[in-house]
Amino acid sequence: MLEFVEWLSLTPWSVDLRESLYMYPWIESAHVLFIAIFFGTLLFVDLRLTGYVFKELSISQMNTKILPLTIIGFVLMCITGFLLFYAVPVRNYQNLFFRIKFFLIIIAGLNAYYFHKTMNKESKKWDKDSFIPVGMKYSALASLFLWSLVIISGRMIAYNWFDCGRQPQSEFINFLISCTAETDLYESLDGI
């Protein structure tokens, strides 16, 4: 995989994006904006499903109105996130916090799959009974917790506490971030 991201970092578009004076900061700003849209709308749905807030709102109606914004925010967040990765692929690939973020996104995605699969079947019944199963409440809380951790670990990517360019590090950290002594390409991109 390291060979692929090294190749990716040498493609003309990656170099142009990395060296652009304005484009990278604009993409980074857009990424933060789309995170806010995604997480902000997700917050409404998850808090409603905990059963503690927005009790007067119908779950199915709220979901119908908010879910499209959540999906748009998620898609645009992913596109801008990919572009941020594409700009500096070696540094991101070898960043411990990027790996944690990616792992958390997978876990949060599995939780969202379970969440929506169950909610699509049951939400009309919940509107009538005003009863939300405990499993859904835990899934909503897990969603809030996981996506919060995704945002925190994403923010931590900017810090180079465990980057390959910061040697010597423990062998365990080097193993976790796929760092080898002959990673010369990373050092040439370290200032980015």
C-alpha positions in Angstrom: 0.0 0.0 0.0 2.9 2.4 0.7 4.1 2.0 -2.8 0.7 3.0 -4.1 0.4 6.2 -1.9 4.0 7.1 -2.9 3.0 6.8 -6.6 -0.2 8.8 -5.8 1.8 11.6 -4.3 3.8 12.0 -7.5 0.8 12.3 -9.8 0.5 15.8 -11.3 -2.9 16.6 -9.7 -1.6 15.6 -6.2 1.5 17.8 -6.6 -0.6 20.7 -7.9 -3.1 20.4 -5.1 -0.3 20.2 -2.5 1.5 23.2 -3.9 -1.5 25.3 -4.5 -1.6 28.5 -2.4 -5.4 28.7 -2.2 -7.0 25.4 -3.2 -5.9 23.2 -0.3 -7.1 25.7 2.4 -10.4 26.1 0.5 -10.9 22.3 0.4 -10.0 22.1 4.1 -12.5 24.8 5.0 -15.2 23.1 2.8 -14.4 19.8 4.6 -15.0 21.4 8.0 -18.3 23.0 6.7 -19.6 19.7 5.4 -18.6 18.0 8.7 -20.7 20.6 10.5 -23.7 20.0 8.1 -23.4 16.2 8.5 -22.9 16.1 12.2 -25.3 18.9 12.9 -28.2 17.1 11.2 -27.1 13.7 12.6 -27.2 15.3 16.0 -31.0 16.1 15.6 -31.9 12.5 14.6 -29.7 10.8 17.2 -30.8 13.1 20.0 -34.5 12.5 19.0 -33.9 8.7 19.1 -32.5 8.8 22.6 -36.0 9.9 23.6 -34.8 12.7 25.8 -35.2 15.7 23.4 -37.5 16.8 20.6 -40.1 14.4 21.9 -42.9 16.3 20.1 -41.3 15.7 16.7 -42.3 12.6 14.7 -39.3 10.4 14.0 -40.4 9.5 10.5 -41.2 13.1 9.5 -37.9 14.4 11.0 -36.0 11.7 9.3 -37.7 12.5 5.9 -36.7 16.2 6.2 -33.3 15.9 7.7 -31.8 12.7 6.2 -31.3 14.3 2.7 -29.2 17.0 4.3 -27.3 14.4 6.2 -26.6 12.4 3.1 -25.5 15.5 1.1 -23.2 16.6 4.0 -21.7 13.1 4.2 -21.1 12.8 0.5 -19.5 16.2 0.3 -17.5 15.6 3.4 -16.2 12.3 1.9 -15.2 14.1 -1.4 -13.4 16.9 0.3 -11.8 14.4 2.7 -10.5 12.3 -0.2 -9.1 15.5 -1.8 -7.3 16.3 1.4 -5.9 12.8 1.5 -4.9 13.0 -2.2 -3.0 16.2 -1.6 -0.6 14.6 0.9 -1.2 10.8 0.6 2.1 9.5 2.1 1.8 11.8 5.2 -1.8 10.9 5.7 -1.3 7.2 5.1 1.5 7.1 7.7 -0.4 9.2 10.2 -1.6 7.3 13.3 -4.7 9.6 13.8 -5.7 9.2 10.1 -5.7 5.4 10.6 -7.7 5.7 13.8 -10.2 8.0 12.0 -10.5 5.6 9.1 -11.2 2.7 11.5 -13.7 4.7 13.5 -15.5 5.6 10.2 -15.9 2.0 9.4 -17.3 1.2 12.9 -19.6 4.3 12.7 -20.7 3.1 9.2 -21.6 -0.3 10.5 -23.6 1.3 13.3 -25.4 3.6 10.9 -26.3 0.6 8.7 -27.8 -1.2 11.7 -29.5 2.0 12.8 -31.1 2.8 9.5 -32.1 -0.8 8.7 -33.9 -1.1 12.0 -35.3 2.5 11.8 -36.7 2.0 8.3 -38.7 -1.0 9.5 -39.8 0.3 12.9 -40.0 4.1 12.9 -43.7 4.4 11.9 -44.5 2.2 14.9 -42.4 4.4 17.2 -44.3 7.5 16.1 -47.6 5.9 17.2 -46.4 4.3 20.4 -43.9 7.0 21.3 -41.7 4.1 22.5 -38.1 3.7 21.2 -36.4 0.4 21.9 -33.4 0.5 24.1 -31.2 -0.9 21.3 -32.0 2.1 19.2 -31.2 4.5 22.0 -27.8 2.8 22.5 -27.2 2.9 18.7 -28.0 6.6 18.6 -25.7 7.3 21.6 -23.0 5.2 19.9 -23.4 7.1 16.7 -22.9 10.4 18.5 -19.9 9.1 20.4 -18.3 7.5 17.3 -18.7 10.5 15.0 -17.4 12.7 17.8 -14.3 10.5 17.9 -14.0 10.7 14.1 -14.0 14.5 14.2 -11.5 14.6 17.1 -9.1 12.1 15.4 -9.5 14.0 12.1 -8.5 17.2 13.9 -5.5 15.4 15.4 -4.2 14.5 11.9 -2.6 18.0 11.7 -0.3 17.2 14.6 2.9 15.3 13.8 3.4 13.6 17.1 3.8 10.1 15.5 4.9 10.9 12.0 7.7 9.0 10.3 9.8 12.2 10.1 9.9 12.3 13.9 12.5 9.6 14.6 13.5 7.9 16.8 10.1 6.5 17.8 9.2 3.2 19.4 9.1 0.2 17.1 5.5 -0.3 18.0 4.6 3.2 16.7 6.6 2.7 13.6 4.8 -0.6 13.0 1.4 1.1 13.5 2.1 3.8 10.9 4.0 1.6 8.5 7.2 3.6 8.9 10.4 2.3 7.6 13.9 3.8 7.7 14.0 4.2 3.9 10.9 6.4 3.7 12.7 9.2 1.9 9.7 10.4 0.0 7.9 11.3 3.2 10.8 13.4 4.4 10.7 15.4 1.2 7.0 16.1 1.7 7.4 16.7 5.5 7.1 20.4 5.3 3.6 20.2 3.9 
